[in-house]
């Protein structure tokens, strides 16, 4: 198992390198002079041509893109992610401040969304063509089709504007002492929105996977031996249906990260998604690269965890890795 994990980590390193190369190249092709994203436009307008060229050389912007990338990569290896001209702070400091709120939000949403999606999918499979099955199918299909921001706006209107029972913006109430209850109240709508985004497709795939397993011969044999229905369902059925379910969760996690950008912007959640929007609107290349690097690392780590879970659930994966 250790060799299997090491192989997966070694595969992730060149993937992360490729992501940074593509991201750096794309940002370098953005329209406009990159110097305007490093220096205040008012100050830049007062500078002479010689001063502008000197500033360009000092920032390394006169070098070709590959050279600038190598310089950036060397700084990152040493722990220097650059300086954010939008926030006037080091990128490392900005990322560390925003990373915590995003991890809290996404962890809770992942637990809630995964649990709800799997439970609804199992119940729908067991009650095939029943009322619950039709309700789960209608729910999942509807929320897969409806854009995330539309669902978010509906939640804000109902629970924030109409009923006024939940806060609509921020992580805590300004002017009040910190409390877990206040934090939980601010988390309800963002967590619900992200959980729906995850649970809707997961419920459909769980239902399909469970139906395939429930109709197999070994499930019929287990029932004929007099085993309890719950034992047959969970120990024999659910475990064998886990491989495709784990696959869907692993594939959905990048979508959950992308959805966090919309969710955090809608609800004013001070996380990485909101920071990414701020970096993009301010054309802050250094901050944008820092966000991309952190998000890409998170996605690769989630894929690594998915691969490890494959080996835990299905021993054939581990044996195949050793072959």
TORKEPA-618924 format. One line per field, with one value per residue (C-alpha): residue number from 1; residue in one letter; x, y, z. Coordinates in pm, whole numbers, plus 32768, in hexadecimal, padded with zeros to 4 digits. Layout:
residues N
n (NUM / ...) $
res (a / ...) $
c1 (X / ...) $
c2 (Y / ...) $
c3 (Z / ...) $
This chain:
residues 323
n (1 / 2 / 3 / 4 / 5 / 6 / 7 / 8 / 9 / 10 / 11 / 12 / 13 / 14 / 15 / 16 / 17 / 18 / 19 / 20 / 21 / 22 / 23 / 24 / 25 / 26 / 27 / 28 / 29 / 30 / 31 / 32 / 33 / 34 / 35 / 36 / 37 / 38 / 39 / 40 / 41 / 42 / 43 / 44 / 45 / 46 / 47 / 48 / 49 / 50 / 51 / 52 / 53 / 54 / 55 / 56 / 57 / 58 / 59 / 60 / 61 / 62 / 63 / 64 / 65 / 66 / 67 / 68 / 69 / 70 / 71 / 72 / 73 / 74 / 75 / 76 / 77 / 78 / 79 / 80 / 81 / 82 / 83 / 84 / 85 / 86 / 87 / 88 / 89 / 90 / 91 / 92 / 93 / 94 / 95 / 96 / 97 / 98 / 99 / 100 / 101 / 102 / 103 / 104 / 105 / 106 / 107 / 108 / 109 / 110 / 111 / 112 / 113 / 114 / 115 / 116 / 117 / 118 / 119 / 120 / 121 / 122 / 123 / 124 / 125 / 126 / 127 / 128 / 129 / 130 / 131 / 132 / 133 / 134 / 135 / 136 / 137 / 138 / 139 / 140 / 141 / 142 / 143 / 144 / 145 / 146 / 147 / 148 / 149 / 150 / 151 / 152 / 153 / 154 / 155 / 156 / 157 / 158 / 159 / 160 / 161 / 162 / 163 / 164 / 165 / 166 / 167 / 168 / 169 / 170 / 171 / 172 / 173 / 174 / 175 / 176 / 177 / 178 / 179 / 180 / 181 / 182 / 183 / 184 / 185 / 186 / 187 / 188 / 189 / 190 / 191 / 192 / 193 / 194 / 195 / 196 / 197 / 198 / 199 / 200 / 201 / 202 / 203 / 204 / 205 / 206 / 207 / 208 / 209 / 210 / 211 / 212 / 213 / 214 / 215 / 216 / 217 / 218 / 219 / 220 / 221 / 222 / 223 / 224 / 225 / 226 / 227 / 228 / 229 / 230 / 231 / 232 / 233 / 234 / 235 / 236 / 237 / 238 / 239 / 240 / 241 / 242 / 243 / 244 / 245 / 246 / 247 / 248 / 249 / 250 / 251 / 252 / 253 / 254 / 255 / 256 / 257 / 258 / 259 / 260 / 261 / 262 / 263 / 264 / 265 / 266 / 267 / 268 / 269 / 270 / 271 / 272 / 273 / 274 / 275 / 276 / 277 / 278 / 279 / 280 / 281 / 282 / 283 / 284 / 285 / 286 / 287 / 288 / 289 / 290 / 291 / 292 / 293 / 294 / 295 / 296 / 297 / 298 / 299 / 300 / 301 / 302 / 303 / 304 / 305 / 306 / 307 / 308 / 309 / 310 / 311 / 312 / 313 / 314 / 315 / 316 / 317 / 318 / 319 / 320 / 321 / 322 / 323) $
res (x / x / x / x / x / x / x / x / x / x / x / x / x / x / x / x / x / x / x / x / x / x / x / x / x / x / x / x / x / x / x / x / x / x / x / x / x / x / x / x / x / x / x / x / x / x / x / x / x / x / x / x / x / x / x / x / x / x / x / x / x / x / x / x / x / x / x / x / x / x / x / x / x / x / x / x / x / x / x / x / x / x / x / x / x / x / x / x / x / x / x / x / x / x / x / x / x / x / x / x / x / x / x / x / x / x / x / x / x / x / x / x / x / x / x / x / x / x / x / x / x / x / x / x / x / x / x / x / x / x / x / x / x / x / x / x / x / x / x / x / x / x / x / x / x / x / x / x / x / x / x / x / x / x / x / x / x / x / x / x / x / x / x / x / x / x / x / x / x / x / x / x / x / x / x / x / x / x / x / x / x / x / x / x / x / x / x / x / x / x / x / x / x / x / x / x / x / x / x / x / x / x / x / x / x / x / x / x / x / x / x / x / x / x / x / x / x / x / x / x / x / x / x / x / x / x / x / x / x / x / x / x / x / x / x / x / x / x / x / x / x / x / x / x / x / x / x / x / x / x / x / x / x / x / x / x / x / x / x / x / x / x / x / x / x / x / x / x / x / x / x / x / x / x / x / x / x / x / x / x / x / x / x / x / x / x / x / x / x / x / x / x / x / x / x / x / x / x / x / x / x / x / x / x / x / x / x / x / x / x / x / x / x / x / x / x / x / x / x / x / x / x / x) $
c1 (8000 / 8122 / 81B5 / 8061 / 8044 / 81A7 / 815D / 8027 / 80EA / 81FC / 80F4 / 805B / 81A1 / 81C0 / 8048 / 806A / 8196 / 80CC / 7FAC / 8094 / 8133 / 7FDF / 7F5F / 8096 / 808E / 7F1C / 7F4C / 8071 / 7F8C / 7E8C / 7E50 / 7EF7 / 8049 / 8099 / 814B / 7FF9 / 7FA3 / 80E3 / 80E7 / 7FD3 / 7F4E / 7F5D / 80CB / 8111 / 8078 / 816E / 82A0 / 8384 / 83D2 / 8525 / 8488 / 8383 / 8490 / 855F / 842E / 83ED / 8553 / 8546 / 840D / 849A / 8386 / 8483 / 84DE / 8437 / 8313 / 83DB / 84E7 / 83E1 / 8341 / 848D / 84C7 / 8368 / 8393 / 84E0 / 843F / 831D / 8409 / 84A4 / 834B / 832B / 81E2 / 8214 / 8167 / 7FFB / 7FDD / 7E65 / 7E70 / 7FD1 / 802D / 8103 / 8040 / 8098 / 7FF4 / 7EBB / 7E98 / 7EC9 / 7DBF / 7CC1 / 7D12 / 7C7C / 7B19 / 7B12 / 7B87 / 7A7B / 796B / 79D1 / 7A10 / 78B5 / 7816 / 78D4 / 7860 / 76F6 / 76E2 / 7786 / 76B2 / 756E / 75BB / 7617 / 74EE / 73F4 / 748C / 7478 / 7310 / 72AD / 734B / 72A6 / 7154 / 7177 / 704C / 6FBA / 6F61 / 70B6 / 7165 / 70A1 / 70DF / 7256 / 7268 / 71A4 / 727D / 73C8 / 7364 / 72DD / 740F / 74FF / 744D / 7422 / 755B / 75FC / 75D8 / 7461 / 7431 / 7505 / 7436 / 72F6 / 7385 / 73E8 / 728E / 71CD / 729E / 7349 / 725A / 70FF / 7119 / 724B / 72BB / 741D / 7537 / 7582 / 76EA / 7833 / 78BC / 7861 / 7787 / 7856 / 7857 / 77F8 / 78DC / 7939 / 7859 / 782E / 76B9 / 76F1 / 77F0 / 7700 / 75E6 / 76C4 / 772D / 75D0 / 7581 / 76E2 / 76F8 / 759D / 75F2 / 773A / 769C / 7588 / 768E / 773A / 7612 / 753A / 7619 / 7697 / 7534 / 74F8 / 763F / 7612 / 74B5 / 7536 / 765D / 7587 / 7481 / 7593 / 7614 / 74BD / 746C / 75A5 / 75A1 / 7670 / 7571 / 745B / 752D / 756B / 73F7 / 73AB / 7498 / 73B4 / 7492 / 73E4 / 738C / 7454 / 758D / 756E / 7536 / 7656 / 775D / 7738 / 767D / 76FC / 7869 / 786A / 77C0 / 78C5 / 79C1 / 78E9 / 7869 / 79CE / 7A1A / 78F7 / 7958 / 7ABF / 7A4E / 7955 / 7A51 / 7AEC / 798B / 7955 / 7A90 / 7A13 / 78BE / 7964 / 79C4 / 7854 / 77DD / 78DB / 7894 / 771A / 7730 / 7862 / 791F / 7A8B / 7B32 / 7C08 / 7AEB / 7AB2 / 7C2B / 7C3A / 7B2D / 7BE7 / 7D2F / 7C8C / 7BD9 / 7D15 / 7DF2 / 7ED5 / 7FA8 / 8071 / 7F39 / 7E89 / 7FAB / 7FAB / 7E37 / 7E5D / 7F81 / 7EC4 / 7D81 / 7E39 / 7EF2 / 7DA8 / 7D0B / 7E39 / 7E31 / 7CBF / 7D0E / 7E23 / 7D2F / 7C3D / 7D4C / 7DA1 / 7C31 / 7C2B / 7D3C / 7C86 / 7B36 / 7BB5 / 7CEC / 7D11 / 7D87 / 7EA3 / 7F01 / 7EFB / 7FE2 / 80E0 / 80DD) $
c2 (8000 / 80E9 / 80B5 / 80FB / 8248 / 82AF / 826A / 8343 / 8460 / 844B / 845C / 8592 / 865A / 8681 / 86C2 / 87E4 / 8863 / 885A / 8918 / 8A31 / 8A44 / 8A65 / 8B5E / 8C37 / 8C32 / 8C8D / 8DB0 / 8E31 / 8E3D / 8F17 / 9062 / 919D / 91F2 / 9114 / 923E / 92E2 / 91C3 / 91FC / 9378 / 946D / 94FD / 9661 / 9638 / 958D / 96B2 / 97A2 / 96CE / 9718 / 961A / 95D3 / 959B / 94B1 / 93E0 / 93DB / 9360 / 9258 / 91D9 / 91DD / 9106 / 901B / 906E / 90AB / 8F37 / 8E2E / 8D6F / 8C2A / 8CEA / 8D9C / 8C4B / 8BB5 / 8CE3 / 8CBF / 8B49 / 8B7F / 8C79 / 8B8C / 8A6F / 8B59 / 8BAE / 8D02 / 8D19 / 8E86 / 8FC7 / 9022 / 917E / 917E / 9143 / 91C9 / 908A / 8F54 / 8E48 / 8D43 / 8E12 / 8E4C / 8CDA / 8C67 / 8D58 / 8CE4 / 8B70 / 8B28 / 8BA4 / 8AE8 / 89A3 / 89C1 / 8A04 / 88F5 / 87EA / 8815 / 8824 / 86EC / 8626 / 869B / 867C / 8524 / 8498 / 8521 / 84B3 / 834F / 8324 / 83AB / 82D0 / 8193 / 81D6 / 821F / 80D8 / 8009 / 80AF / 80A1 / 8139 / 81A9 / 8308 / 833E / 82CC / 83C4 / 84DE / 849C / 848D / 85D1 / 867C / 8612 / 865F / 87B6 / 8828 / 87A1 / 8877 / 89B3 / 8A92 / 8AB2 / 8C2B / 8C14 / 8B22 / 8C05 / 8D38 / 8C78 / 8C12 / 8D7A / 8DFA / 8CF5 / 8CD1 / 8E23 / 8F23 / 8E89 / 8DBB / 8E74 / 8D46 / 8D20 / 8E19 / 8E4A / 8EBF / 8E94 / 8D8C / 8E33 / 8F56 / 9091 / 9138 / 8FF9 / 8F0E / 8DD2 / 8CA7 / 8B53 / 8B90 / 8CCF / 8C20 / 8AFE / 8BED / 8C94 / 8B3F / 8AB0 / 8B3F / 8B1C / 89B5 / 8961 / 89F1 / 8930 / 87F4 / 87FF / 8825 / 86E7 / 8612 / 863F / 857E / 8496 / 8421 / 83C0 / 8300 / 8256 / 81E6 / 8158 / 80AB / 8012 / 7F96 / 7EE7 / 7E3D / 7DE2 / 7D1D / 7C43 / 7AD1 / 7AE7 / 7BD8 / 7AE0 / 79C9 / 7A99 / 7AD2 / 7960 / 7906 / 79C2 / 7AEF / 7C2B / 7D21 / 7E38 / 7D5E / 7CF2 / 7E59 / 7EFC / 7DEB / 7D4B / 7E43 / 7F99 / 7F33 / 7EA9 / 7FE4 / 80C6 / 80CC / 8197 / 826C / 82C4 / 8314 / 8409 / 84B4 / 84D9 / 8567 / 8654 / 86EF / 87D5 / 884A / 888B / 8962 / 8A24 / 8A46 / 8ADD / 8C0C / 8C51 / 8BF5 / 8CCB / 8DF1 / 8DD2 / 8DBB / 8E97 / 8D71 / 8DE1 / 8CB4 / 8C50 / 8C71 / 8DDC / 8E16 / 8D7E / 8E71 / 8F93 / 8F28 / 8F01 / 9052 / 90FF / 904D / 8FE5 / 8ED8 / 8E7A / 8E52 / 8D91 / 8C9E / 8C6C / 8C19 / 8B2E / 8A79 / 8A42 / 89D5 / 88EC / 884E / 881B / 8772 / 868D / 8632 / 85DB / 84FF / 8458 / 8411 / 8380 / 8298 / 8229 / 81E0 / 8107 / 8032 / 8021 / 7FBB / 7ED6 / 7E02 / 7DBF / 7F27 / 7EEF / 7DA4 / 7E44 / 7F58 / 7E59 / 7D92) $
c3 (8000 / 804E / 7EF4 / 7E5B / 7F16 / 7EB9 / 7D49 / 7D57 / 7DFB / 7CF3 / 7BE1 / 7C80 / 7C7C / 7AFF / 7AEB / 7BE0 / 7B1B / 79D9 / 7A7C / 7AEC / 7991 / 78E7 / 79E9 / 79D7 / 785C / 7852 / 7943 / 7876 / 7744 / 77F4 / 773D / 77B8 / 784A / 7977 / 7A11 / 7A53 / 7B3E / 7C04 / 7C26 / 7C7E / 7B32 / 7BBB / 7C16 / 7AC9 / 7A09 / 7AAF / 7A5F / 793A / 782B / 78C8 / 7A1D / 7989 / 78DF / 7A1E / 7AE2 / 79D9 / 79F6 / 7B74 / 7B71 / 7A69 / 7971 / 785B / 785E / 7780 / 7819 / 7851 / 790F / 79E3 / 7A31 / 7AA1 / 7B82 / 7C16 / 7C4B / 7CF9 / 7DE6 / 7E2E / 7E84 / 7F87 / 8014 / 7F6C / 7EAA / 7E50 / 7EB5 / 7E7F / 7DEA / 7E21 / 7F99 / 7FD3 / 808E / 804C / 7F8D / 8094 / 81A3 / 80D0 / 807E / 81E7 / 8265 / 8160 / 8161 / 82B7 / 826C / 8122 / 81C3 / 82D0 / 81D1 / 80DC / 81E6 / 827C / 8121 / 80B5 / 81E4 / 81CA / 804E / 803D / 8159 / 80CA / 7F66 / 7FCA / 80B5 / 7FB9 / 7EA9 / 7F7C / 7FE6 / 7E7E / 7E0A / 7F19 / 7ED5 / 7D5B / 7CA3 / 7DEE / 7E60 / 7EFF / 7DC1 / 7CED / 7DE7 / 7DF1 / 7C75 / 7C54 / 7D5D / 7CC5 / 7B5E / 7BBC / 7C7D / 7B78 / 7A74 / 7B45 / 7B52 / 7CA8 / 7CBE / 7C7A / 7D9C / 7E75 / 7E23 / 7E73 / 7FC6 / 8012 / 7FB4 / 807D / 81B9 / 81BD / 8129 / 8156 / 8297 / 8323 / 83EB / 835E / 831D / 81AC / 81AB / 825F / 8349 / 8494 / 8503 / 8519 / 866D / 8728 / 87EC / 8732 / 8775 / 86D1 / 86B2 / 85ED / 850D / 84D3 / 8475 / 8370 / 82E9 / 82B4 / 815B / 80C4 / 8142 / 80C0 / 7F6A / 7F4B / 7FD9 / 7ED4 / 7DC5 / 7E41 / 7EB1 / 7D7A / 7C85 / 7D97 / 7DE9 / 7C7D / 7C5C / 7DAE / 7D47 / 7BFD / 7CA2 / 7DB5 / 7CBB / 7BF6 / 7D31 / 7DBB / 7C81 / 7C8E / 7CDD / 7E1B / 7EB2 / 7E68 / 7F02 / 803C / 8069 / 8030 / 814E / 823C / 827D / 82EF / 81E1 / 8285 / 82A0 / 8135 / 80C6 / 8183 / 81A3 / 804D / 7F76 / 7FDC / 7FF5 / 7E94 / 7E15 / 7EB6 / 7D97 / 7CA4 / 7DC7 / 7E2E / 7CC3 / 7CAF / 7DF5 / 7D79 / 7C2A / 7CD0 / 7DC1 / 7CB7 / 7C63 / 7DD5 / 7DDB / 7CAC / 7D4F / 7E82 / 7DAF / 7D63 / 7EC0 / 7F77 / 7E92 / 7ECA / 8043 / 807C / 8115 / 814B / 80AA / 7F81 / 7E89 / 7EDF / 7ED4 / 7D75 / 7CFC / 7D98 / 7CF7 / 7BA0 / 7BA6 / 7C1E / 7B1D / 7C3A / 7B93 / 7CC9 / 7D9F / 7C8B / 7C6A / 7DE3 / 7DDF / 7CB5 / 7D58 / 7E9E / 7DF2 / 7D03 / 7E28 / 7EDD / 7DAE / 7D81 / 7EF3 / 7ED6 / 7DA8 / 7E71 / 7F8D / 7E8D / 7E09 / 7F6D / 7FB2 / 7E79 / 7F16 / 8065 / 7FCD / 7EB9 / 7F02 / 7D8D / 7D64 / 7E5A / 7DBA / 7C61 / 7CDA / 7D54 / 7C13) $
